[in-house]
């Protein structure tokens, strides 16, 4: 996903209409992603695989309607007939489904705090992927930031005698997803539509099997619960659309500041709303991650000023 440069027409870019609109879209996207655990907890009786299957199936309808509304049908047809793009999107569809599955499982099983750690780690994991796979070079302070983040993860594993697999799985799956989409750029809405279309047959088959076994929940409860399940499609597609609109109006470096809103909201939900314990071990781990993010961000802005 690419972002065009911000339009700057005055000495105070924060007051420029394009900047304000882009910032609003970014807040909407990341705030929705941050509050998503609260949405999934509205239907705790559904398992993570069933919720993900519904998320895929209903997203097909939402993204299909958006493709029609924004007249992206030609791009969709071109992508569906391009075997190379389909191969790329099949891989990204599998990666994003793993990310969704781990995240929803974590939420339903009381691990919102660990999932928020995963999304704090994600930007620095992206940096590591760039170094290892794209041969990008780090400045000294950037290398120190990555080392600090690694120290935080190792502290968590050492103190608890187990690696934070939820955090690492979320960071790795979403980081790999972002890297592949960066190397093979495909319009966000069209890409998500094709990804959900590729996953839909398996998801629909799973839901039909659950229903045949008497284990399905859709249509067997209250209308309110059915509406929440259908809404999974909306909360999947709309934040991505808002993110795409933000990326068109803001510099990607500016957009990066907003990405910490989602895990911050998840962290507050975990501790304040769901009563998950924030221990001394968590304080050290999160402290290392936050220090790494602050150092990396400061170094990036300093380099931009010098440039």
Secondary structure, 3 states (H helix, E strand, C coil): CCCCCCCCCCCCHHHCHHHHHHHHHHHHHHHHHHHHHHHHHHHCCCCHHHHHHHHHHHHHHHHHHHHHHCCCHHHHHHHHCCHHHHHHHHHHHHHHHHHHHHHHHHHHCCCHHHHHHHHHHHHHHHHHHHHHHCCCCCCHHHHHHHHHHHHHHHHHHHHHCCCCHHHHHHHHHHHHHHHHHHHCCCCHHHHHHHHHHHHHHHHHHHHHHHHHCCCCCCCCCCHHHHHHHHHHHHHHHHHHHHHHHHHHHCCHHHHHHHCHHHHHHHHHHHHHHCCCCCCHHHHHHHHHHHHHHHHHHHHHHHHHHHC
